[in-house]
Every structure is written in structure tokens, then in C-alpha cells.
Amino acid sequence: MSLRIYGNRLLKTLPGQDTRPTLARVRGAVFNIWQGTIAGCHWLDLCAGSGSMGAEALCRGAVRVVGIEQSSRACGLIQQNWRQVAGEGQTFEVIRGDVVKKLPTLAGQTFDRIYFDPPYACDCYEPVLAAIAQYHLLAPEGELAVEHSPDRDPFSVPPTLEICRQKIYGNTALTFFQCHHPIR
């Protein structure tokens, strides 16, 4: 199977629903919202699935893309897809494992854009948000987008993050976060 991304590029995907690629409509909306901020950024793709979001970030000029994905089959596919689209001066890394357990390994790095798309029924939303905050993975002027069901109960948000916008696209909702900057 395959899907088409920015620049009319084809990516390979795994059959079935195990790595549910982000819908083209939602992917397009995210990149429209973040238009003008991708070139030169550091991108973190959590629960990367097919790697379509990271691949699109590379196509739009991200200089570094890191993805975390639990499925070893998906990790091999992500490597293949990202290698196909990465240009000179761009780097990428695919980390295999549980997202909550692997986030601490990124301590000391910051990302301008983070995209988090877990299986909607998982119980990892709050632990991942807490780890992003605890390890200061989101750059001070960065943004984090979380994909979830529109029916999901509100997030428990760490005090260092704040919701800056929410969008609904059919059966998919996106909640965007930024670093909380207290008024001085």
C-alpha cells in the first residue's frame, strides 16, 4: 500500500490499521497551520506509524526529524520512507519502542514541532504530555499537536504547557499546545 504526500511523493505503508496513517485532510491542515515554520525546524514524530508526518516535514525543509514507533515492521518502513525524501543537510532517526519509555532518551534535545498520534484508545496521552514537559522537549517557541478522538475527555495538561488551539476534522480532533510563558 502507499500514500501520497507533499510534492506528489509516494510513501509505502503497512497493510491493515495497525499504523493508521494520518488522513490527508488532517495532514494538510497541520502543515497549513504550521506553514512557514517547518523549514529549518527540528521535528519529533511520536507514535510515528508509517512516518508520513515526519516525511512531510522533511519534504518541507525540516533539518532534523526524530520518530518513535513501537512496531519494528513500521520502523523499517519509516527508515525507508524518510531515506527516500530526505535531502542533503537533513538528518533523521527512528527509535523503536514504547513512546513513554523512550522519551527520556531524548532529554537535552528540543524540538520546534512535535506531532503525537497514538491509537485513540491508548492511555498514554497524559504520560507523554508529562514527559514532554519534564524533559523540556518542546522548544520555548515551539508547538505540539496531539491527534485524538473528538469525544475524548479533556487532557490533564502539565503546568508548563498550555492549549493554544483546537480543531476538529470529522472523526479526528487536534489539540495544539505551546510552552506556558508566565506573565512577568
N, C-alpha and C positions, 0 to 999 in steps of 0.2 A: 504494500500500500504506500501511498505517497500523499503529500500535501504541498500546496504552492505558497510561497512566502514572497516578501518584498523583492522586487527586481525580477519577478517571474521565475524564481528559482524553485526547483523541486526538492523536497526533503523526503527521505524514507521514513515510514512509521511502522510500528509493530501492528499486526492484526489484532482485533479484539478491542476491548475497552479498558485494558489494564493501564495504558498510558494516554488515555483520552487527550488528544491534542487540543489546545485552546482554540475555540472556534474562530474562524477568520474574522468574523464581525467584532468579536471581543478583542482579538489581537490587534486589529486595525484601530479600534477605539483607544486602546492603551498607547499605541505609538502616536496617535493623533494628539492625545492629551499630553504626552511627553515630547512632542515634536520640538526639535531644536535643542534637546538636552541629551541626546543619545551619543552623538559624535564625540569621541574623546572620553566617554564615561567608563566607569567600572561597573559591571552588571553582575548581579547574583540571581541565579535561577534556581529556586527551591522546589523540590518535587518536580524535576525538570521534564519527566515523561519522555516525549520524543525530542525535546530540545528546541522546539520551534520558536519559543520566545527568545532564547539565547542566540539562535541562528539569525533571527530577525534583527536582534541588537547588533550582531556582528556585521550584517549587511548594511546597517545604518551607521556604522562607524564606531561602535564601542571598541575601546582599545584592549579591554580585558573582560572576559566572561568566565564565570565560575558556575558550575551547576552541581547540584546534589540530587541524586536519584537512587532509590533503593534497588531497583531491578537491574541485575547485571546485563541482561539482554538489551535493555533500554540504554544502559551506559555505553555499550559498544556502538549502538546506533547513533547516539548523541555525538560520540567522538567522530564517527564517520561524517555526519551531517555538518558539524562545526568545522572539520578539516576542509570540507568542500567549499564552505563560504568564507572562511577566514582569509584575510588578505595580509599583505606584508605589514609588519608592525603591530599586528593583533595577536594576543595570546588567549588561550583558553585552557580550562582544567575541568575535568569531570571527576567528581568524588562519588564513589559508590557507598551507600549505607543509609542508615536511618537519619533523617534530617535533624532531629533533636540531638542525637548523639554526635553528629558531625559538625554542627555549627561551632562548638567550642574550638575546633581545629582552625577556624578562620580568625580567631581573636588576633587583634593587631592589624587587621585589614579593614578597610572601609569601602563601601560601595555606594555609588551615586544613585543607582536604581536597583531595587530588589523586587523580584516577581515571585510570589508564593502561591502555588496552585496545587494544594493537596487534594486527595479524594474528599469530597464534600462531607462524608460521614466520619472522617477521622477525628480523633480527639487531640490532635497536635497543634491546633491553632494557637491556643494560649501559650504552651511551652515554647513554640517557635518565636512568637512575638516577644516573650520574656527573654529568650536567648539573644535575639537581635538587639534588644535594649541593653542587656547585661554586658555583652561583648562589644558594644558600640560599633556594630557592623554597618549601620546606616550613616552615611556622611552627614555632617551638620546641615547642609542644604539639600540633601537627598530626599527621595521619596520611595516608599514601599507600597506596592499594590498587592492586595490579597483577594484572590478569587474564591467565591463561596456561593452557596445557595442563597437566594433572596429570602428564604424562610428561616435562615439561621438566627439563633438568639444573638443579641449584641455581644461584641467581643469584650473581654476583660483586657483593658489596654494598660500597659505599663506606664507609669507617670512620665517617662522620658519621651513617649510617643503621643501624638495627637492625630485624630482623624481630620483630614483636610478636605475630602470629598468622597461621595458615594455615588455609584452609577449602577443601574440595572439594565441588563440586556436579555430579555426573555427569562430563561431559567438560570441565568448567570448574573451574579452581583459582584461588583468590585468595590472594595473599601481601600482608600488611599490614606497613608499615614506619612507624617513628617516628624522630624525631631521637635520636641516641645521646647520652645525658647521662652523661659520666664521673662516677664517684663522687669526691667532693672530700674 
